[in-house]
């Protein structure tokens, strides 16, 4: 089992945590943007499945 040889400093720990949080924020922002473009019908270069049953009912 891998064991760290020395204690990680608080600054290193905080930096790693900040990077992790930033990735999540970036992913959420991108998902929201894609969702908005799909709802407005402006989605270009983004393929999403459309149920065939919905088309038949309309």
Number of C-alpha atoms within 10 A of each C-alpha: 2 4 5 6 6 6 6 9 8 9 9 10 10 11 11 12 11 12 11 11 11 12 11 12 12 11 11 12 12 12 12 12 12 15 13 13 14 15 9 8 9 11 15 9 6 9 8 8 5 8 8 8 8 8 8 7 6 5
